[in-house]
Amino acid sequence: MQLRAFFVFPLAAKPSLWEKAHMTTRRKKIYEGKAKILYEGPEPGTLIQYFKDDATAFNAQKKAILEGKGVINNRISEYVMTKLNSIGVQNHLIRRLNLREQLIREVEIIPLEVVCRNVAAGSLSQRFGLPEGQALPRSIIEFYLKDDKLSDPMVAEEHITAFNWASTQEIDDMMALTLRVNDFLTGLFAGVGITLVDFKVEFGRIYENDFSRVILADEISPDSCRLWDSQTNEKLDKDRFRRDMGDVIEGYTEVARRLGIMKEMPTVIQGGLH
């Protein structure tokens, strides 16, 4: 597959005047990460998650602004999270508010990134000398500590429980949920000609009386998944940015198009995707 397209993002793809006004007057910023901003929500226990156009790689050593990325990731993540919720994988999404924002449940984020790998790529290939693209004998789940200053080191269950980042039960719950997400996403993407190579998810705790449980949080998008065209292995994800391959927005938009949500994207395409 060859990506060929000209993308024109109208003003709506940027924060609208309404959005800008409400950003400065109606709410308080709670947290700003590399790709998203969290604002105080309209009701207790809610937050507004804003998707930025910022792209980063290699622990933010490489940075760029990719116009429209936040719009695409917002819509893809909403689509996937809604589908997951429908099969019983609870997550923090309440609803999408506009082009760049979602209303989400406030959770206590567990300071771990959970990575599920189906095909050798990225750091796994480097660590073990595996050729990129080699299918793994089974899906592998890895845990990484969320700490940019330490470059998000890989950690074992012993570290997680010893330092009280999560309990044994929470580890079991995160692994079970990650495998369910993997099974669902593998089928979802395979149905539109995309291989789910690997992905990263995060989880948070929600409290009910004196008890807490783990639910899926953050986002699922081409920023957090490796997605390859099933026929050609063309990369449709953040690796296009990491590796200076170009056509990053085109790759992300191709994912949205195949998922059937392209018609809802605020994008004018001339020439089409082939």
C-alpha positions, 0 to 999 in steps of 0.5 A, spaced: 500 500 500 502 506 498 499 512 502 498 518 497 494 524 500 493 531 501 490 533 507 487 540 509 485 541 516 480 546 516 479 551 522 475 546 526 481 541 527 484 546 531 481 548 538 475 552 536 473 559 539 468 556 543 474 551 545 479 556 546 474 560 551 472 555 555 479 552 556 481 559 559 475 560 563 471 554 565 476 549 567 482 548 571 488 544 568 489 538 572 495 535 568 499 536 562 502 530 559 506 529 552 500 528 548 494 530 552 491 535 557 487 533 563 482 539 565 477 539 571 470 536 569 463 539 570 462 534 575 465 531 581 469 524 579 470 527 572 475 530 567 476 533 560 481 529 556 484 534 551 488 531 545 494 535 543 497 535 536 504 534 539 508 528 537 514 526 541 519 520 541 525 517 545 523 520 551 521 526 548 528 528 545 524 528 539 518 533 538 514 536 533 507 538 532 503 534 527 497 538 525 490 534 526 493 528 530 489 530 536 483 530 532 484 523 529 487 520 536 481 522 539 476 519 534 479 513 534 480 512 541 473 513 542 471 508 537 475 503 540 474 504 548 466 504 546 467 498 543 471 495 548 466 497 553 460 494 549 464 487 551 465 488 558 472 491 558 470 497 563 474 504 561 474 511 563 471 514 557 464 517 558 463 520 551 466 524 546 465 532 547 468 535 541 473 534 536 479 534 541 476 532 548 473 527 551 469 526 558 472 521 562 471 518 569 477 520 574 481 515 576 487 514 580 492 512 575 497 506 576 504 508 575 505 502 570 505 502 562 502 495 560 505 493 553 502 487 550 506 484 544 504 479 538 510 480 533 517 482 534 518 490 533 521 495 537 525 494 543 523 487 543 527 486 537 533 490 539 533 486 546 533 479 544 536 480 537 529 478 533 528 480 526 522 485 526 516 482 524 517 475 527 511 472 530 512 471 537 510 464 540 505 467 544 503 474 546 507 477 551 506 482 556 511 487 559 510 492 565 514 499 565 514 504 570 511 510 568 517 515 569 520 519 564 526 521 568 528 514 568 526 513 561 520 508 563 524 502 565 522 495 565 520 492 571 518 485 574 512 483 578 517 483 584 518 490 583 511 492 582 509 489 589 515 490 593 514 498 591 507 498 592 505 500 585 500 495 585 497 489 588 498 482 586 490 482 585 491 488 581 497 485 577 492 479 575 487 484 573 491 488 569 494 482 565 487 479 564 484 485 561 490 486 557 489 480 554 482 481 553 483 488 549 489 484 545 484 479 543 479 484 541 483 489 537 487 483 534 480 481 531 478 488 530 484 490 526 485 484 522 478 485 519 480 491 516 487 489 513 491 491 519 496 487 523 496 489 531 503 488 532 503 491 539 500 496 544 501 500 550 495 501 555 494 504 562 490 502 568 487 506 573 483 505 580 476 507 581 473 507 588 466 504 591 465 505 598 472 502 601 473 498 595 477 499 589 477 496 582 482 497 576 479 499 569 482 501 563 484 508 562 489 513 557 488 512 550 488 507 544 490 510 538 496 509 533 500 513 538 500 507 543 499 501 538 504 498 532 499 497 526 502 494 520 498 493 513 497 486 513 499 485 506 505 490 505 507 491 513 507 498 511 507 502 518 500 506 520 503 508 527 507 512 531 513 509 528 512 513 522 514 519 526 520 515 530 523 513 524 522 519 520 518 516 514 514 521 513 506 521 512 505 520 519 498 524 519 496 520 512 498 513 516 493 515 522 488 517 517 488 511 513 487 507 520 481 511 521 478 510 514 479 503 515 475 503 521 469 506 518 470 513 521 473 517 516 467 520 514 466 523 521 473 526 521 474 533 519 478 532 514 478 534 506 482 529 502 484 530 495 486 525 491 484 519 496 488 514 499 491 508 495 
